[in-house]
Amino acid sequence: MRFISWNVNGLRAVLKKDFEDIFAAMDADVFALQETKCQEGQVDLQFPGYTSYWSYAEKKGYSGTAVFSKQEPLRELHALGVPHLDLEGRVVALEFPQLWFVCVYTPNAQNELARIDHRLEWDEAFRDFCKGLEEGVLPDGSASDPKPVVMCGDFNVAHQEIDLKNPGPNRGNAGFSDEERGSFQKLLDAGFVDTFRVLHPAATGRYSWWSYRFNARANNAGWRIDYFLVSEALRESVVAADIYDNVYGSDHCPVGLDLDV
């Protein structure tokens, strides 16, 4: 299966920048979007052969996630099951016969870590959510079939120093604070694998987000904050894990995963 994930930073904006051609060229089995910034009914976007699944924020023009899939899922979920964390449309989870697929747009800790407590609470709830799916427990406490998980999206954290151009000056800032990096490590320690690092353990200069300021993308002064993680059981099924930094249209670029399942 081929999976693609892209933080489009506004779906209506990226639709004016060849998004439909990019979507078609990538020919993914599952294509996930983050930061769609739209409400239900604002965008009528369908692709032949795909069904779509959307989560919307209550706040207009904010957050939002969507997934397009060639295969219709057995079940869809749009919330972690924690009411005050489920107001921003940050997750779409689809159950397929062989695995769970989870698209996530993790909250930003914001300048001076103003939202760090919310961010860490989200991380813990999201980790529990994904482990629950893996172990066969749904957010409402009901049982399902245990299945491995493929999760992707904008996790809003650079895990290691090699995951951003300038780690020194950014240490402690949102996206590279000890708290966020440690929280991401807890997700890995819970049994999930960073697929890009499975295949490219020491690669540098591979980023998925660049600030719009200071010619950051032209200078490749970026951060790797968009990931595909999989359950440990799928580690040996990882065929390819890519960062499509030649694709423009957003301040993020798409990332991809090929799995032999």
Contacts in CASP RR format, 6 or more apart in sequence:
PFRMAT RR
TARGET T0000
AUTHOR 0000-0000-0000
METHOD contacts of the structure
MODEL  1
MRFISWNVNGLRAVLKKDFEDIFAAMDADVFALQETKCQEGQVDLQFPGY
TSYWSYAEKKGYSGTAVFSKQEPLRELHALGVPHLDLEGRVVALEFPQLW
FVCVYTPNAQNELARIDHRLEWDEAFRDFCKGLEEGVLPDGSASDPKPVV
MCGDFNVAHQEIDLKNPGPNRGNAGFSDEERGSFQKLLDAGFVDTFRVLH
PAATGRYSWWSYRFNARANNAGWRIDYFLVSEALRESVVAADIYDNVYGS
DHCPVGLDLDV
1 29 0 8 1.000
1 30 0 8 1.000
1 258 0 8 1.000
1 259 0 8 1.000
1 261 0 8 1.000
2 26 0 8 1.000
2 27 0 8 1.000
2 28 0 8 1.000
2 29 0 8 1.000
2 30 0 8 1.000
2 256 0 8 1.000
2 257 0 8 1.000
2 258 0 8 1.000
3 28 0 8 1.000
3 29 0 8 1.000
3 30 0 8 1.000
3 31 0 8 1.000
3 32 0 8 1.000
3 101 0 8 1.000
3 150 0 8 1.000
3 152 0 8 1.000
3 228 0 8 1.000
3 256 0 8 1.000
3 257 0 8 1.000
3 258 0 8 1.000
3 259 0 8 1.000
4 26 0 8 1.000
4 28 0 8 1.000
4 30 0 8 1.000
4 31 0 8 1.000
4 32 0 8 1.000
4 254 0 8 1.000
4 255 0 8 1.000
4 256 0 8 1.000
5 31 0 8 1.000
5 32 0 8 1.000
5 33 0 8 1.000
5 34 0 8 1.000
5 103 0 8 1.000
5 152 0 8 1.000
5 153 0 8 1.000
5 226 0 8 1.000
5 228 0 8 1.000
5 254 0 8 1.000
5 255 0 8 1.000
5 256 0 8 1.000
6 31 0 8 1.000
6 32 0 8 1.000
6 33 0 8 1.000
6 34 0 8 1.000
6 226 0 8 1.000
6 247 0 8 1.000
6 250 0 8 1.000
6 252 0 8 1.000
6 253 0 8 1.000
6 254 0 8 1.000
6 255 0 8 1.000
7 33 0 8 1.000
7 34 0 8 1.000
7 35 0 8 1.000
7 105 0 8 1.000
7 153 0 8 1.000
7 154 0 8 1.000
7 209 0 8 1.000
7 226 0 8 1.000
7 250 0 8 1.000
7 251 0 8 1.000
7 252 0 8 1.000
8 14 0 8 1.000
8 19 0 8 1.000
8 33 0 8 1.000
8 34 0 8 1.000
8 35 0 8 1.000
8 36 0 8 1.000
8 249 0 8 1.000
8 250 0 8 1.000
8 252 0 8 1.000
9 35 0 8 1.000
9 37 0 8 1.000
9 250 0 8 1.000
9 251 0 8 1.000
9 252 0 8 1.000
10 35 0 8 1.000
10 36 0 8 1.000
10 37 0 8 1.000
10 38 0 8 1.000
10 250 0 8 1.000
11 19 0 8 1.000
11 33 0 8 1.000
11 36 0 8 1.000
11 37 0 8 1.000
11 38 0 8 1.000
11 43 0 8 1.000
11 45 0 8 1.000
11 66 0 8 1.000
12 37 0 8 1.000
12 38 0 8 1.000
12 42 0 8 1.000
12 43 0 8 1.000
14 249 0 8 1.000
14 250 0 8 1.000
15 43 0 8 1.000
15 45 0 8 1.000
17 248 0 8 1.000
17 249 0 8 1.000
18 249 0 8 1.000
19 249 0 8 1.000
20 47 0 8 1.000
22 247 0 8 1.000
22 254 0 8 1.000
23 31 0 8 1.000
23 47 0 8 1.000
23 68 0 8 1.000
24 47 0 8 1.000
26 244 0 8 1.000
26 254 0 8 1.000
28 68 0 8 1.000
28 256 0 8 1.000
29 69 0 8 1.000
29 70 0 8 1.000
29 71 0 8 1.000
30 67 0 8 1.000
30 68 0 8 1.000
30 69 0 8 1.000
30 70 0 8 1.000
30 71 0 8 1.000
30 94 0 8 1.000
30 101 0 8 1.000
31 50 0 8 1.000
31 67 0 8 1.000
31 68 0 8 1.000
31 69 0 8 1.000
32 65 0 8 1.000
32 66 0 8 1.000
32 67 0 8 1.000
32 68 0 8 1.000
32 92 0 8 1.000
32 101 0 8 1.000
32 103 0 8 1.000
32 152 0 8 1.000
32 153 0 8 1.000
33 65 0 8 1.000
33 66 0 8 1.000
33 67 0 8 1.000
33 68 0 8 1.000
33 103 0 8 1.000
34 64 0 8 1.000
34 65 0 8 1.000
34 103 0 8 1.000
34 104 0 8 1.000
34 105 0 8 1.000
34 153 0 8 1.000
34 154 0 8 1.000
35 63 0 8 1.000
35 64 0 8 1.000
35 105 0 8 1.000
35 154 0 8 1.000
36 43 0 8 1.000
36 54 0 8 1.000
36 63 0 8 1.000
36 64 0 8 1.000
36 65 0 8 1.000
36 66 0 8 1.000
37 61 0 8 1.000
37 62 0 8 1.000
37 63 0 8 1.000
37 64 0 8 1.000
38 56 0 8 1.000
38 61 0 8 1.000
38 64 0 8 1.000
39 56 0 8 1.000
39 60 0 8 1.000
39 61 0 8 1.000
40 54 0 8 1.000
40 56 0 8 1.000
45 52 0 8 1.000
46 52 0 8 1.000
47 68 0 8 1.000
49 70 0 8 1.000
50 68 0 8 1.000
50 69 0 8 1.000
50 70 0 8 1.000
51 68 0 8 1.000
51 69 0 8 1.000
51 72 0 8 1.000
52 66 0 8 1.000
52 67 0 8 1.000
52 68 0 8 1.000
52 69 0 8 1.000
53 66 0 8 1.000
53 67 0 8 1.000
53 68 0 8 1.000
53 69 0 8 1.000
53 73 0 8 1.000
53 76 0 8 1.000
53 78 0 8 1.000
53 92 0 8 1.000
53 94 0 8 1.000
54 64 0 8 1.000
54 65 0 8 1.000
54 66 0 8 1.000
54 92 0 8 1.000
55 64 0 8 1.000
55 65 0 8 1.000
55 66 0 8 1.000
55 78 0 8 1.000
55 79 0 8 1.000
55 89 0 8 1.000
55 90 0 8 1.000
55 91 0 8 1.000
55 92 0 8 1.000
56 64 0 8 1.000
56 89 0 8 1.000
57 63 0 8 1.000
57 64 0 8 1.000
57 87 0 8 1.000
57 88 0 8 1.000
57 89 0 8 1.000
57 90 0 8 1.000
58 87 0 8 1.000
58 88 0 8 1.000
59 87 0 8 1.000
59 88 0 8 1.000
62 88 0 8 1.000
63 88 0 8 1.000
63 89 0 8 1.000
63 90 0 8 1.000
63 105 0 8 1.000
64 88 0 8 1.000
64 89 0 8 1.000
64 90 0 8 1.000
64 105 0 8 1.000
65 89 0 8 1.000
65 90 0 8 1.000
65 91 0 8 1.000
65 92 0 8 1.000
65 103 0 8 1.000
65 104 0 8 1.000
65 105 0 8 1.000
66 92 0 8 1.000
66 103 0 8 1.000
67 92 0 8 1.000
67 94 0 8 1.000
67 101 0 8 1.000
67 103 0 8 1.000
69 94 0 8 1.000
69 101 0 8 1.000
71 96 0 8 1.000
73 94 0 8 1.000
73 95 0 8 1.000
73 96 0 8 1.000
73 101 0 8 1.000
74 95 0 8 1.000
74 96 0 8 1.000
74 97 0 8 1.000
75 94 0 8 1.000
75 95 0 8 1.000
75 144 0 8 1.000
76 92 0 8 1.000
76 93 0 8 1.000
76 94 0 8 1.000
76 95 0 8 1.000
77 91 0 8 1.000
77 92 0 8 1.000
77 93 0 8 1.000
77 94 0 8 1.000
77 95 0 8 1.000
77 138 0 8 1.000
77 139 0 8 1.000
78 86 0 8 1.000
78 89 0 8 1.000
78 91 0 8 1.000
78 92 0 8 1.000
78 93 0 8 1.000
79 86 0 8 1.000
79 91 0 8 1.000
79 139 0 8 1.000
80 86 0 8 1.000
80 91 0 8 1.000
80 125 0 8 1.000
80 126 0 8 1.000
80 128 0 8 1.000
80 129 0 8 1.000
80 139 0 8 1.000
81 125 0 8 1.000
81 129 0 8 1.000
81 139 0 8 1.000
81 140 0 8 1.000
82 125 0 8 1.000
85 121 0 8 1.000
85 122 0 8 1.000
85 125 0 8 1.000
88 107 0 8 1.000
89 105 0 8 1.000
90 104 0 8 1.000
90 105 0 8 1.000
90 106 0 8 1.000
90 107 0 8 1.000
90 122 0 8 1.000
91 102 0 8 1.000
91 103 0 8 1.000
91 104 0 8 1.000
91 105 0 8 1.000
91 126 0 8 1.000
91 129 0 8 1.000
92 102 0 8 1.000
92 103 0 8 1.000
93 100 0 8 1.000
93 101 0 8 1.000
93 102 0 8 1.000
93 103 0 8 1.000
93 129 0 8 1.000
93 133 0 8 1.000
94 100 0 8 1.000
94 101 0 8 1.000
94 102 0 8 1.000
95 101 0 8 1.000
95 133 0 8 1.000
95 144 0 8 1.000
95 147 0 8 1.000
98 147 0 8 1.000
98 148 0 8 1.000
98 261 0 8 1.000
99 147 0 8 1.000
99 148 0 8 1.000
99 149 0 8 1.000
99 150 0 8 1.000
99 234 0 8 1.000
99 261 0 8 1.000
100 130 0 8 1.000
100 133 0 8 1.000
100 134 0 8 1.000
100 147 0 8 1.000
100 148 0 8 1.000
100 149 0 8 1.000
100 150 0 8 1.000
101 149 0 8 1.000
101 150 0 8 1.000
101 151 0 8 1.000
101 152 0 8 1.000
102 129 0 8 1.000
102 130 0 8 1.000
102 133 0 8 1.000
102 149 0 8 1.000
102 150 0 8 1.000
102 151 0 8 1.000
102 152 0 8 1.000
103 151 0 8 1.000
103 152 0 8 1.000
103 153 0 8 1.000
104 126 0 8 1.000
104 151 0 8 1.000
104 152 0 8 1.000
104 153 0 8 1.000
104 154 0 8 1.000
104 155 0 8 1.000
105 153 0 8 1.000
105 154 0 8 1.000
106 119 0 8 1.000
106 122 0 8 1.000
106 123 0 8 1.000
106 126 0 8 1.000
106 153 0 8 1.000
106 154 0 8 1.000
106 155 0 8 1.000
106 156 0 8 1.000
106 157 0 8 1.000
107 115 0 8 1.000
107 118 0 8 1.000
107 119 0 8 1.000
107 122 0 8 1.000
107 156 0 8 1.000
108 115 0 8 1.000
108 119 0 8 1.000
108 156 0 8 1.000
108 174 0 8 1.000
108 175 0 8 1.000
109 115 0 8 1.000
109 116 0 8 1.000
109 119 0 8 1.000
109 156 0 8 1.000
109 174 0 8 1.000
109 175 0 8 1.000
109 177 0 8 1.000
109 179 0 8 1.000
109 180 0 8 1.000
110 174 0 8 1.000
111 174 0 8 1.000
112 174 0 8 1.000
113 172 0 8 1.000
113 174 0 8 1.000
113 177 0 8 1.000
113 179 0 8 1.000
116 174 0 8 1.000
116 177 0 8 1.000
116 179 0 8 1.000
116 180 0 8 1.000
119 156 0 8 1.000
119 179 0 8 1.000
119 180 0 8 1.000
119 183 0 8 1.000
120 179 0 8 1.000
120 180 0 8 1.000
120 183 0 8 1.000
123 180 0 8 1.000
123 183 0 8 1.000
123 184 0 8 1.000
123 186 0 8 1.000
123 187 0 8 1.000
124 183 0 8 1.000
126 187 0 8 1.000
127 186 0 8 1.000
127 187 0 8 1.000
127 190 0 8 1.000
129 139 0 8 1.000
130 149 0 8 1.000
130 151 0 8 1.000
130 187 0 8 1.000
130 190 0 8 1.000
130 192 0 8 1.000
131 190 0 8 1.000
132 138 0 8 1.000
133 144 0 8 1.000
133 147 0 8 1.000
133 149 0 8 1.000
134 146 0 8 1.000
134 147 0 8 1.000
134 148 0 8 1.000
134 149 0 8 1.000
134 231 0 8 1.000
135 146 0 8 1.000
136 143 0 8 1.000
136 144 0 8 1.000
136 145 0 8 1.000
136 146 0 8 1.000
136 147 0 8 1.000
137 143 0 8 1.000
137 144 0 8 1.000
138 144 0 8 1.000
148 230 0 8 1.000
148 231 0 8 1.000
148 233 0 8 1.000
148 234 0 8 1.000
149 192 0 8 1.000
149 229 0 8 1.000
149 230 0 8 1.000
149 231 0 8 1.000
150 228 0 8 1.000
150 229 0 8 1.000
150 230 0 8 1.000
150 231 0 8 1.000
150 234 0 8 1.000
150 257 0 8 1.000
150 259 0 8 1.000
151 192 0 8 1.000
151 228 0 8 1.000
151 229 0 8 1.000
151 230 0 8 1.000
152 226 0 8 1.000
152 227 0 8 1.000
152 228 0 8 1.000
152 229 0 8 1.000
152 255 0 8 1.000
152 256 0 8 1.000
152 257 0 8 1.000
153 226 0 8 1.000
153 227 0 8 1.000
153 228 0 8 1.000
153 255 0 8 1.000
154 209 0 8 1.000
154 225 0 8 1.000
154 226 0 8 1.000
154 252 0 8 1.000
155 184 0 8 1.000
155 225 0 8 1.000
155 226 0 8 1.000
155 227 0 8 1.000
156 174 0 8 1.000
156 175 0 8 1.000
156 180 0 8 1.000
156 225 0 8 1.000
157 175 0 8 1.000
157 176 0 8 1.000
157 180 0 8 1.000
157 181 0 8 1.000
157 183 0 8 1.000
157 184 0 8 1.000
157 225 0 8 1.000
158 164 0 8 1.000
158 167 0 8 1.000
158 170 0 8 1.000
158 175 0 8 1.000
158 176 0 8 1.000
158 181 0 8 1.000
158 223 0 8 1.000
158 224 0 8 1.000
158 225 0 8 1.000
159 181 0 8 1.000
159 184 0 8 1.000
159 185 0 8 1.000
159 194 0 8 1.000
159 224 0 8 1.000
161 167 0 8 1.000
161 168 0 8 1.000
162 202 0 8 1.000
162 203 0 8 1.000
162 204 0 8 1.000
162 205 0 8 1.000
163 207 0 8 1.000
163 223 0 8 1.000
163 224 0 8 1.000
163 225 0 8 1.000
164 170 0 8 1.000
164 176 0 8 1.000
164 207 0 8 1.000
164 222 0 8 1.000
164 223 0 8 1.000
164 224 0 8 1.000
165 205 0 8 1.000
165 207 0 8 1.000
165 220 0 8 1.000
165 221 0 8 1.000
165 222 0 8 1.000
165 223 0 8 1.000
166 221 0 8 1.000
167 176 0 8 1.000
170 176 0 8 1.000
171 177 0 8 1.000
172 178 0 8 1.000
174 180 0 8 1.000
175 181 0 8 1.000
175 223 0 8 1.000
175 225 0 8 1.000
176 223 0 8 1.000
187 229 0 8 1.000
188 194 0 8 1.000
188 229 0 8 1.000
191 231 0 8 1.000
191 232 0 8 1.000
192 229 0 8 1.000
192 230 0 8 1.000
192 231 0 8 1.000
192 232 0 8 1.000
193 229 0 8 1.000
193 230 0 8 1.000
193 231 0 8 1.000
193 232 0 8 1.000
193 234 0 8 1.000
193 235 0 8 1.000
193 238 0 8 1.000
194 227 0 8 1.000
194 228 0 8 1.000
194 229 0 8 1.000
195 227 0 8 1.000
195 228 0 8 1.000
195 229 0 8 1.000
195 230 0 8 1.000
195 238 0 8 1.000
195 241 0 8 1.000
195 257 0 8 1.000
196 203 0 8 1.000
196 206 0 8 1.000
196 224 0 8 1.000
196 227 0 8 1.000
196 228 0 8 1.000
196 241 0 8 1.000
196 243 0 8 1.000
196 255 0 8 1.000
198 235 0 8 1.000
198 238 0 8 1.000
198 241 0 8 1.000
199 238 0 8 1.000
199 240 0 8 1.000
199 241 0 8 1.000
200 206 0 8 1.000
200 241 0 8 1.000
205 220 0 8 1.000
205 222 0 8 1.000
206 224 0 8 1.000
206 243 0 8 1.000
206 245 0 8 1.000
207 220 0 8 1.000
207 222 0 8 1.000
207 223 0 8 1.000
207 224 0 8 1.000
207 243 0 8 1.000
207 245 0 8 1.000
208 223 0 8 1.000
208 224 0 8 1.000
208 225 0 8 1.000
208 226 0 8 1.000
208 243 0 8 1.000
208 245 0 8 1.000
208 252 0 8 1.000
208 253 0 8 1.000
208 255 0 8 1.000
209 222 0 8 1.000
209 223 0 8 1.000
209 224 0 8 1.000
209 225 0 8 1.000
209 226 0 8 1.000
209 251 0 8 1.000
209 252 0 8 1.000
209 253 0 8 1.000
210 216 0 8 1.000
210 217 0 8 1.000
210 220 0 8 1.000
210 221 0 8 1.000
210 222 0 8 1.000
210 223 0 8 1.000
210 251 0 8 1.000
211 221 0 8 1.000
211 222 0 8 1.000
211 251 0 8 1.000
212 251 0 8 1.000
214 221 0 8 1.000
216 222 0 8 1.000
217 251 0 8 1.000
224 243 0 8 1.000
226 243 0 8 1.000
226 252 0 8 1.000
226 253 0 8 1.000
226 255 0 8 1.000
227 255 0 8 1.000
228 241 0 8 1.000
228 255 0 8 1.000
228 256 0 8 1.000
228 257 0 8 1.000
230 237 0 8 1.000
230 238 0 8 1.000
230 257 0 8 1.000
230 259 0 8 1.000
234 259 0 8 1.000
234 261 0 8 1.000
237 259 0 8 1.000
237 260 0 8 1.000
237 261 0 8 1.000
238 257 0 8 1.000
238 258 0 8 1.000
238 259 0 8 1.000
239 258 0 8 1.000
239 259 0 8 1.000
239 260 0 8 1.000
240 256 0 8 1.000
240 257 0 8 1.000
240 258 0 8 1.000
241 255 0 8 1.000
241 256 0 8 1.000
241 257 0 8 1.000
241 258 0 8 1.000
242 255 0 8 1.000
242 256 0 8 1.000
242 257 0 8 1.000
243 253 0 8 1.000
243 255 0 8 1.000
243 256 0 8 1.000
244 253 0 8 1.000
244 254 0 8 1.000
244 255 0 8 1.000
244 256 0 8 1.000
245 253 0 8 1.000
246 253 0 8 1.000
247 253 0 8 1.000
247 254 0 8 1.000
END
